[in-house]
């Protein structure tokens, strides 16, 4: 289970290849520079 800002975010998969997060409502959000996403999907890895 992943949490961000202490909020449970089920159903929001990370797309490491395209460096996006698909939110529960279907909105696609680009990874933030130097954000938590880099711990989940290290740059240069897909």
Rosetta blueprint (number, residue, H / E / L):
1 X L
2 X L
3 X E
4 X E
5 X L
6 X L
7 X E
8 X E
9 X L
10 X L
11 X L
12 X L
13 X L
14 X E
15 X E
16 X L
17 X L
18 X L
19 X L
20 X E
21 X E
22 X E
23 X L
24 X L
25 X L
26 X L
27 X L
28 X E
29 X E
30 X E
31 X L
32 X L
33 X L
34 X L
35 X L
36 X L
37 X H
38 X H
39 X H
40 X H
41 X L
42 X L
43 X L
44 X L
45 X L
46 X L
